[in-house]
Each structure stands twice: as C-alpha cells, then as structure tokens.
C-alpha cells in the first residue's frame, strides 16, 4: 500500500479525451473506431497515416519532411518543437519528462488540451518481430541510449502522477502482452464510463519534484543534448526511483 495517497475520479460525462496515437503495430486498430465528439486525436510521427481525422500531428525537428502530413484540413494542426517544448517546460522540461515523443506529446496535450483522459494506443515501446511499427520496420527511438530515458517505466509513472494532479486519467488502450507504460489497461469501449485517476503518494511526488527543482535540469530551448556534461546520472536515477515509488512500483 502507498501511504498518503491521493486519487480523484474523472467524470466522463464532462470529458475531453486526448487519444495519443503512436506507430506500434496495434495502433492500426484505431482505424475502425468511431470518433467521439469530445475526443482529440494526437498523432505522433507517422501515426497521422492511420486516420484522416486526426486533430494534431506531433513530430520532432529531425523527422523527415517527406514523412510529415502531406495533406491537412484547416482545423488540423502541426505541432513541432516550437510548440511542444514550452508546453513540456510547464511540467519541468524534457529532461525529466523523457525525450521520446510518446511522453513529449502527452505533456503537450496535458497543457494545451486540458483533457480528463490521456488514452494511449501504439505507444508500448516494445520492439519485437520483423514489423516493429504498423508500416513495417521502424527505428526504436525510445530505447536508444539517452540519459533522459534511463527508465521508460519511471517516465510513465511521472506523467500519470502529474496528470492525476491535473484531474486527468492516463490509460493504455493496447492489447499487446507487454508495455513499458505503467498506465492501467482499458478497452476503448470503456472510455464512456468513469475512470479512476492514478493513486499516488503525495509525499513522494513532492520529493521527486523537489529533487528535480534542486538539480535544475530545465533546459528552456529543449536542446538537452548540448548540456550532457551538466547532468548527473545518479541524480536522474534517484528521481526515477522516487516517481516509481510514488505509484507503488
């Protein structure tokens, strides 16, 4: 049991669901899902190809131009680093968030859309078999050697804890057996009901945020790789441990 827990319930009758759509093979399941009136689809990198009715396409600056949306309606928006870096900075910055687009897009959505649910699909960050992505073989960006990605599980614990503090539930719609996300599994049909927010230790959450603030690894322009020499891997590992402990892992 976690001491000093806080939890809330997201009332789905008043919800805005942000569907964070990645490129894992099971993301293709979303093709046939009806889009709810109070749902915004946030596609990451190539995931805009899955559905024509995406609302936001989020990609890093080094994402090749030829892979970016070649068509969009007036209502659809492209989200690059000039937009998502300031949003991530509101929550401590990309170093603490984890520099992979699944988390980057989640914090942007949390800031810009104020959702009551962050629902992930195709973002398990597990790469097995010949087809690692819905379009075939892709680059496993989240498992590259990177000081901000020492523990993908810890980064997911951080996101769902901070989301809960914003009265937003994080869930995983994946049907895959394995996932690096710690979010509870939910069927997409269950998004019409009340979803509990993450139970977390308020005390350990405060300690994690305090240690982040003390370390001072907020890089305003998001170019954290230019500051590697100033980062202490042991400090980041301790922050990760606190976030995991905060959710009872």
ZIKADA-V882708 format. One record per backbone hydrogen bond with DSSP energy under -1.0 kcal/mol. CO is the residue of the C=O (numbers start at 1). NH is the residue of the N-H. If there is no record, write none. Layout:
CO	NH
CO	NH
//
This chain:
4	202
6	200
8	197
10	195
11	14
12	15
16	116
16	117
17	40
18	119
19	42
20	121
21	44
23	134
24	27
25	28
26	29
27	30
28	31
29	32
36	39
38	17
40	19
41	55
41	56
42	21
43	58
44	47
46	49
47	50
55	77
56	43
57	79
58	45
60	63
64	67
65	68
77	57
79	59
80	83
80	84
81	85
83	87
84	88
85	89
88	91
88	93
89	92
93	97
94	98
98	100
100	103
100	104
101	105
102	106
103	107
104	108
105	109
106	110
107	111
108	112
109	113
116	169
117	18
118	171
119	20
120	173
121	22
122	24
124	180
133	136
136	133
139	141
140	143
141	144
146	149
151	155
152	156
153	157
154	158
155	159
156	160
157	161
158	162
159	163
160	164
161	165
163	166
163	168
164	167
169	118
171	120
172	186
184	172
187	190
190	193
195	10
200	6
201	205
202	206
203	207
204	208
205	209
206	210
207	211
208	212
209	213
210	214
211	215
212	216
219	222
222	224
223	226
224	227
227	230
228	231
232	236
233	237
234	238
235	239
236	240
237	241
238	242
239	243
240	244
241	245
242	246
244	249
245	248
246	201
//
